[in-house]
Amino acid sequence: MMDSILNSTFFTNLIQIMLSAVSALVSLILYPFGLIIQQFLPALDDALFQISALFNYIAQYFNWGVNATGVPPIVISMIVGYYTFIVTVTLSAWTVKLLLKWKKAVIV
């Protein structure tokens, strides 16, 4: 039952619409900051563009390297998922500790 719901076209389209809406809202919120950086900090804008270009260059050859090693894509997905989970949990725990510390400082 749950598999048929998760694999349905309606559910897939709903998820895509929700992700598109979130992406559009984030772009809308960050757009003024991008304009400010372009106008007042052109060197930073160039640096950010170069970082993006570097990641695009690396991604261009990353697939070739992965294919040459013979590592299955599912293994790479599991490794990335594991490290993403670890970083997310660590960051969440640190954030909660920081919020509790701030709350304690404000109350006292």
Beta strands, then each sheet from edge to edge (+ up, - down):
end
